[in-house]
Amino acid sequence: MTGYDVSETIEARVEETTLPKRLREEVYSTLEARDVTDEEAEQIIQATEAQYEQSRVDPLDPVGTVSAQSIGEPGTQMTMNTFHYAGVAEIDVTQGLPRLIELVDARKEPDTPMMTVYLDEEFGDDRERAHEVVWKIEATKILQLGDVSTNVADMLVQVALNEETLQERWPTVDDPVEVAESIASTIESKLGVDTVQRGLVIEFGPDQPSYRDLLQLVEELREIVFKGIEDISRVVIRREETDDGEEFILYTEGSAFGDVLDIEGVDASRTTCNNIHEIYRNLGVEAAREAIIEETMNTLEEQGLDDVNIRHLMLVADIMTNEGTIESIGRHGISGAKDSVLARAAFEVTVNHLLDAAIHGEVDDLDGVTENVIVGKPIKLGTGDVDLRMGSGKQAD
């Protein structure tokens, strides 16, 4: 049974089609929603099947070459600039050609890592609750909490914490002195020093009187993260219109995808980042494939090049994730792993590939496009893979 309330005749007609299961389910749901007659249902089925057949690739169609040209030609028109992300003027994100190169090269770290963090309903509708999540994500360092000074005569570093800042960044703690105690404890464990705390003032110094050690302690103190995630330097909060209505969305400078997903108030089902490797590590290879498609499509659309067929981008993503990991398209990834010696040599470091192949006695079967073009043979695609034979001249019965 399909699970949809359609007649057996219509159901049988849909099952006769060549449509894949997902499309058949969509046809069923459409027919049910519109409450159509058998004649109208037949028209919808025929139109869907015709559209599906038109979208299929013809046999021997060089899909790889067409995809490469489809993406590469608009790539020549792309700019080299860094653009503001999605109208958030405070955050710069690499776009254009550098971003496209980052994606196909499968760089471990983007030049400008960032995340788009969606919040659960109770946090997304309330600015104060949303800020609770902001302070759990954004790295809080000592200079954001108060003033740091040095007393050279007594060889002491003095930290004067700001009460309002402590109450803002630790909204669930009633007494700022408790926060100061926690900060003092963190300083002791990170710097290996003994601290003296008087209210919101913390003092400490080097074991031996040394001006150099005193300054060293100040420098190390500046780098300690007392709250939030070390890799995320800044969070911008914006109220935006979404499918669920208006809500607060967080944009981050820096990325720590796995850590953010574990934070209370974060909607893990919608939160994303621009680092495909982080998505792969936390959500798996299928999610990484979707991220590659989404990021490449967004990059092209940002440049006004949204007429590239998404199936070409899907093919690139499929090739990059085919082995269950993320492979780059380059000599250290897919292109460098091709079986054909000439195809590898035509891409980069020509002499090295030919020399290695000669040393190891490799044989090139001339199956692909590149190697056949090099040796002047018709490629085995399209009409190049059709053989003609001369018959006996007798008419078939």
Secondary structure, DSSP 8 states (H G I E B T S, - for coil): --SS---HHHHHHHHHS---HHHHHHHHHHHHHHT--HHHHHHHHHHHHHHHHHHS--TT--HHHHHHHHHHHHHTT----EEEETTEEEEEEE-HHHHHHHHHTT-SS-SS-EEEEEB-HHHHT-HHHHHHHHHHHS-EEGGGTEEEEEETTTTEEEEEE-HHHHHHHSTT-S-HHHHHHHHHHHHHHHH---EEEETTEEEE--SS--HHHHHHHHHHHHH-EEES-TT--EEEEEEEEETTEEEEEEEEES--HHHHHTSTTB-TTT-EES-HHHHHHHH-HHHHHHHHHHHHHHHHHHTT-TTS-HHHHHHHHHHHHTTSS---SSTTTTGGG-S-HHHHHHHS-HHHHHHHHHHHT------SHHHHHHHT---SSGGGG-------S----
